[in-house]
Amino acid sequence: MSGWRRSAAAGLLLLAIYVGLSFLNSPRGFLGTDTGGKVATMKVMTERGRFDPDLGYWAEEWDPDGSLHPIGYTSHTASGKWVNVTTLPALWVGWQLYRVGGYRASLLVPMAGAVAACFAGLALLRRLGVGERHAWHGFWLLGLASPLTIYALDFWEHTLGVALMAWAIVLLVDVVVRRRRTPLLGGALAGLLFGAAATMRTESLVYLAVAGLAAPLIYATFGSPGGSKRAQMAGGGVIGAAMAAGALLPLGLNELLERDVVGATVRASRVAGTALGFGQDASGRLREAMVTVLALEGTSVGIFFGVLLVAVLIYAASRRDTGVAVAAVVGGAGVVVVRFVIGGLGFVPGLGPAWMTAVAAAGGLGRRRRGRLAHAADADAAAAAARLVAAIAVVALPIVVATQFRGGAGPQWGGRYLLVSGFLLTVLGWAALTERPRPVRVGFASLAAGVTAMGLVWLAVRSHAVDGTIADLERRPERVLVSDVYFLAREGGATYAVKRWLTLSPAPDARPADAANVLTDAGVDRFAAVALVGERPLMFPGFEPVDADHLRLFDGVDLRVTTWSRTG
């Protein structure tokens, strides 16, 4: 089979597998609340028939500040719109598909992003000197045994961001190491891709900055024979400047789009908010950094097991003795099994435990043998490419962790702000493992596949659990629901506006008394209040509880639903 036919067949097969896996999940339940907010927006836009992410607010007349808006994290823009999404390009494409085939059709967006990212990984592995057979193994490892698999099955922009940045790095390798493009053209194209990614993922700006420094530096030190040092340094400067200029085009176009559609900036506000949070609550950030990088789940126990797992895997990748390495991999599997026996299914928020093959980069990259490559020049080029990829992945990692959005470390999969670092380190790790005996490679790949399978099961369980709980609430006779669980109505974004919700935020600006005032002014005589079992009881002045029952949201998370009626 020719090269392009094999690539087309592999891409279509991977996409078909994603489509098949998506049917394990409910289209009314999601991996996280961010998806619920986007689905609510696509639902409203479909009902209106126009691309306008304004969610509206049924109680705006009595709560103009939106402190009780049903969907958490909704912003009230200066143009008067209630906006919950933070990016528009992927939303527009997803909405077009949603209008035709509902939520399942919109998933073709993240699925296509995952497939494109896998092909970028294949291209990088080839440039690292990995043989064709092992490079294709890496393609399938990335596609079916990494967090890309999970994010392909939920409406996020993460896979698109990874794909765009990964292909930008492929371009930089071609410019810096292989000299296949001019510094001006290659740098501009790479910057264009980084800028496109930044319209969807804030951390893209960090990777752009790091790549914009690393690529010129390596270009200046890894020169072609006969090239002058001054010319190489000048070429490196051109790469950095071209990257910055290239990134401005999609960022500028995106801001024009936001102002036209929303009437305000969305991404710029998100970036500003992230920047303002830098350095605040250092101890809290340190703990969230541990969760994002190392945790098997978001507790202290999860951090302990994650550190233990990563240490065992680094040891396994660094050992020359095959028997010892395989034993260490088996020990890593034991750590994972014990963790899930103790804690059950749930999120694996750490980069290391979710991108298991990435850990091999730390333990095995330095042991790659140059003898596998036929020519010394090829070996030098592969080493320079590895240095560039490693520099971008490693240097960006602590910066992203230090600036990531606070409060979202635990309920995520695979360090979602660090997916690009995880992806690049997995490419490097697999390149290193190709120099190791087959049992070691199989062990690492099996561990990665096992954790990914747990994620697929968790997504299926979670999506159906959310669907069932929201359906139970929708069937209640009360037309208004007041929730003390800030994320609950956002989880149920697929049925937004079927019921009238009010959501009490964790901040003190949204109290039960405020909800009672809004309900009184709106003429509501009877409503249901939803709270977590074990939390403080809610009191609504002017109303009295009539009866209560319980609902199961997730395993170990129960809701108390109380009917309230107006007194007198």
N, C-alpha and C positions, 0 to 999 in steps of 0.2 A: 504494500500500500504506500503511495507517495506521501510525502511529508504533509502537504496541506490536507489531503483526504484523511490522514490519520488524526490530524489536529481537529478537523471538523467533526469527525466521528466521536472523538473523545469529548469535545465540548458539548455536543448534543447528548451524549450518554450521561455526562455529569449533570446536565440540566434536567434530563428526564428523571434521574435518581432524585434530585431535589424536589421535583414536582410530585413524585410518588411519596416521598417522605412527608411532604406538606399535608397530605391527607390523613396523617396520624393525628394532626392537631385540629382543634376547633377553630373555625374562622371568627369566633366571637370571644376568644381568649388569647392572651399574648404572653411573650417572654417578660415584658415589663410595661410599666404604665406609660412610658413615652410612646409606645406603639398605639396604645388606646387613644391618646390625644390626637395622633395623626389620623387614625381611622375615624374618629369622631369628626375631624375636619373634612375628610374625604366624603363622609356620609352627608354632611351639611352641604358641601359644594355640589354633590350629585343631585340633591333635592332641589337646590336653587338653579342648577344648570349653568353655573359660571365659576371661573377660577377666582374665588375670593375666600380666604381662610378665616373669615369672621364667623366665630361660633355663635355669636349672639348670647343673650342672657335674659332669661324669662323674668328675673326679678330686678332688672336694672333700674326700674322706676323707684324701687324702695331701697336699693343697695347700689347707688351709682359708683361707689369705689370698687365694687366687685369683691369685697372681702369674703363673700359667701358663694362665689361662682362655683358651679358644680365641678368643673374640671380643674384640678389643682395646677398651679404654675401658669395659669392663663394671664396674659398681660392685656391691659386696657390701653390701647395706643392713643396718641394725640388725635388721630383721625376718628376716634370713637369706636374702633373695632376691638373685638375680644379675640385675641390670637394666642393659640397654644403651641403652634409649631415654630421651629427655629431655623428652618431652611425651606426654600421653595422649589429649586430645580427638580430634585428627586420626587417631591410631592406632586408636581405637575404631571410627570410621567406616570407615577403611580395612580394618580386620579383618573387619567385617561383609561388605564386598564381597569380600574375599579368600576368605572361607568359601564364597561362592557361585561365584565365577569365577576364583579364583586371583589372581596378581599383576596381570595385565592389568586385571582388574575393579577392583582397588584404585586404579589410576591415575585413575579417575574423580574421586577427591578432589582431586589437584593440578590436573587439567584443569578442574574446576568453579571452582577458585580463580583460575586464569588467565582464564577467561571473565569472572568477576565483576570482576576487576581491570581488564580491558579496558573494561567498561561504566563503571567509575569514571573511567577515563581519558577516555572519551567525554563524561561529565558535566562533567568539569573543563574540557575543551576548549570546550564550549559556554559555560561560565561565564567563560572567558577571551575571549569574543567571537569565537571562530572560527566561520565559516560551517558550515552543516550538512554540506555535501559534504566539506569538508576535515576536519571533526570525525570523520566516518566513516572517512576515509582514515587518520586517526590511530588509530582503533579497530583497523583491520587491521594497521597498522604495529606497534602494541603486541602484538597477538596472534600475528603470524607473523614478525616481524623484530626480535625482542628476546629477552633472556634468559628472559622468561616462556614462550616457546616451548619452550626446553630444559627448564625446571623443571616444565612441564606433563607431561612424558613420563617423569618419574622420581619415586619416592615421597618427596617432600620436603614440608615445610609452608610453604615460601617463598611460593608463589603465594597461599596462604590469608592469610598475613601481609600481603602487599602489598595484597590485595583489602580486607581489614578496615581497614587504615590509610588506604588511598586513599579509601574511602567515608567514613571519619571526617573526612578533610580536606574532602571534598565537603560534609559537614554543616557544618563550620566556616566554609566559604566562604558557605554559605547564611545562617548566623547573623551572621557578622562583616560581610559585604559586602551581601548581598541582604536581610537582616533578615526572612527567611521563617519563622524560629522564634525563640522566646524564648531569651535567653542561658541560662536554667536548663535548659530541655528540650534545646536543641541541644548545649550543653556536656556534659550527662549522657549523651546518646546517643553523642556522639563519644568520650567517655571510656570508655563501655561497649565500643565497637569496638576502641579501643586496648588496653584490658585483655584482651579476647578474643585479640587478636593476641599479647599478651605471654605468654599461656599456651603459645605455640608458638615465638615468636621473642624472644630476650632483647633485641635492639636496639630492640624496640618501646617499651621503657621510655624510651629516649633520645628517640625521636620523640614520645612522649607528653609528656615534659618540655619539649621545644622548642616543640611546638605549644601546650602549655599556657601558655607565655610569649608566643609570637608572636601568637596569636589575640586575647588580651585587649588587647595593645598596639595592634594595628591596629584593633580595635573601638573603642578609645578615641580614636583619631586620625581614623578614617573614620566620621563620624557622619551620621545622617540630618538633613536640614534642620530647623532649629528645636530640635534636641535640645540640652540643656544639657551642658556639659563634665563636670560632676559626675555626671550620670546616665550618660553614656557610660563614664566611668571605673568607676562602680559596676557597670555591665553587664559590662565587661571582667573585673572581679574575680569576678563570678558565673560567667562562662564558665570561668575557670581552676579555681575551687573545684568546680564541677559536673563538670568533666572528671576531676579527681582522685577525687571520690566515685564517679563512674560506673565508673572503672577498677577500683575495689576489689571490686566485685561478682563479675565473672568470675574475678579473681585469687583471691578467697576461696573461691569454689566449686571452682576447680581444685585448690586445696590440700586441701580436704576430699576430693575425688576421689582425689588421690594418696595421702593417708593411708589411705583405705579400701582402695584396690587394691594399693598397693605397701607400705604400712606406714611410709612416710617421704616427705619432700618431695623433689621432683625439680627443678622449675623454680627454687625458691628456692635450692637448692644450686648450680644452674648459674649463677644471677645472682651469688651470693656468690663463686664461683670466678672469675668474670669480673672482679668488682670487686677482688678481692685481687691479680689479675695486673696491674692498672693501674699504669703507671709502671715496671714491671720491664723490664730489658734494652731501654733506650731506642733503642740503635742497631738492634737486631733489629726492634723495632716500626716504626722509621722505614723500614727496607727493606720490611717487609711492607705498610706503608702505600702505598709506591710501587707494589708489585705489585697491591694491591687496587684502587687508583685508576687506574693508568696502564698496567700491563703488558699486552703482547700475549701473553706467556707468562712463566712464573715465574723467568726468569733475568735477569741483567744486560742481556743482549742484548735480551730481551723488553721490559724497562723502557725501553731506548733507543728501540726501534721504537715503543713505545706513546706515549712523549713526543712523538716526531716526528709520529706520526699525529694525536694530539690537537691539536698546534700547527697542522698543516696544515688540519685541519677547522675550527678556530676562525677561521683566516684566511679560509677559504672562506665561512663564514657571515657574516663581517663585511664582505665586499666588496660594493660596489654594482655594479661592473662584472660583468655576467653571464658574459662569456667568461673573465675571471680566476677567478671563483668556480668555474666548471665545471672549469677546468684544475686548480685546487687539489683539487677532489674527486677528479679522475682521479689526481692525485698521491697522495692518500690511499689509493686503491685499489692503486696501485703499491707503497706501503709494506706493505700487508697481503699482497699476493702475494709480495713478496720475503721477508717473514718466514716464510710457510708453505713456500716453496721451500727455504729454508735449514733450517727446523726440522721441517717436516712437520706432520701433524695433532697436535692436543693441546689442552689447556685454554687459554682466553682469560680469565685471571682478573681483568683490569682493568675497572673500571666504564666508563671512556671508550671503549676499543676495542669493548666488547660492546654498550653502549648508544650507538651512534654518533650518533644524532639528538640525544641529550642534550647533546653537545658544542656543538650549534648554539645552545643556550640562552646559552652564554657569549659567542658571537660575534654573535648576531643578535637577542637579546631587546630590547635597547635601541632597535632600529630599527623596532619595530612602529609602523605608522601609525594614528593615531587616526581618520583619515578613513574607514576601513572601517566604523566603527560609526555608526549614524544619529544618535545623540544623545550629547552630551557626558557626560551622566550615565552612560550605558552604558559609555562609554570610561573614565570614572573608576572605575566598579565593576570593569571588567575589569582595570584597572591595579592596583587594590587586591587583587583575587584573585590576580593574578600575584605581588604582593609577599608575600602570605601563603604561597603555594605555594613560592616561591623561598626564603623565610626558613627554612621547615621543612626543605627539601631540603639547603640549603647549610650551615646552622648545625649540623644533626645530623651531617653527614658527618665532620668531623674528630673529633668525640666518639666516634662508633662505631668509627672506625679506631683511635683510641687505646685502646679497651677491648675490641676484638675478640679472639676466641679465638686464641691464638698457635699457629703451626705449620700453619695450614690455608690460607694465602694462595695458594700456587701451584696446588694441585689443586682448583680451583673454577672456576665459570663466571660471569663478569660481576660480580665483587665481591659475592658472595652475602650478605654482611652489609650491603651498601649498596644492595640492590635497590630499596628504597623511594625513596632519593635518585635512583637512576638512572631509575626510573619517573617521578617528578615532573619531573625535568629533561628527560626525553624529551617529556613533555606540553608543557612550556614551550618546548622547542626546536622541536617541530613547530608550535606556535602562532606562533613567530617565522618559521619557514620558509614559512608560508602567505602571508607578505608578500613572499617572494622569488620570482623567476621559476621557472616550472615545471621547467626543466632542473636547477636547483639542488636543488629538492625531490626530483626523481627521482633525482639523484645520491646524496643522503644516504640516501634510502630503499633504493636499490640496494646501497649499501655495508652498511647494517644487515642487509639480507636476505642478502647474501653471507656475512658473518661468522656469522649465525645458521645458514645452510645448512652451513657448516663445522662448527658445533657439532652439528648433527643427524647429520652423517656421522661425527663423532668419537664421539658417543654410540652409534651403531650399531656402529662398529668396536670400541669399547671393551667394550660389553656382550657381543658375540659372542666377543671374545678372552677375557674373564673366564670366560664360560660354558665355552668349550673347555678352558681350562687346569684349571679346577676339575673338569670331567668327567674329564680325563686322570688327575688325582690320585685321584678317587673310584674309578677303575677299577683302581688299583694293588692288589696282593694284601695289603699290610700294612693291618691294621685300625687302626693308630695312626699319625698324622702329627705330627711336631714341626716347627714353622715358625719360622724366624728372621726372616721377613718379617711385621712386626707387623700389617699390614693385610690379609694374604692370606685368612685364614679369615673375616674380616669381609666381604671381597668376595664370598665364597662362601656368604653367609647363606641363599640359597635352598635349600641342601642341608645346613643345619646339623644336626648329630647323626647324619648318615649315616655319617661316619667320626668317630673319636675324635681330636680335635686337641689339641695343646698349643702355645701361642704364647709365644715369648720376647719380652718387652717390651724396648724400647730402654734402659730403666733398668737399673742393675746388680743389681736385686733378683731378676732372673730369668735365671739362667745355665744353660748346657747341663748342668752338673753337677746343678742342681736338677731339671731335666727327667729326667735319668738316674735320680735317686733316686726320683722319682714312678713312673717306668716299672718300676723294680725292685720297689718296694713293691706295684705293681698287678699284678705277675706277667707283664709284657709281655716277651717274648723277642726280638721282631723288630719294627722300626718303620722308617719312612722320614723322613728329615730334609730340609727344604726351605729353601734359602738362595738369595740373589741371587748370580749368577755374578760373580766378582771380589771378593766380600766375604771376610772372614777365614774359614778353615775351622772348622767346629764339631767339638768333641771331647766325647764322651759317655763318662765313666768307667764301666767295666764292660761296654762294648759296643765292637764293632769294625766298620769299614765293610766291606761285602761287594761292592757294585757301585754305580755312579752313572750317571745320564743327565741330559739337559737338556730343559727345556721353554721355549717362548717364551710370555711373559705378554703384553707389548705390544711394539711395534716398538722395539728397543733395550733391552728389559728381559727378561733371560733368567734362568731358575731352574735351580739344580742340585739334583737330587733323589738322595739317597744312601740306600741301604738299610743299616741297622745291625742286627747280631745280637749277642746276649749272648755274651761270651767264656766259654770253658771249657765 
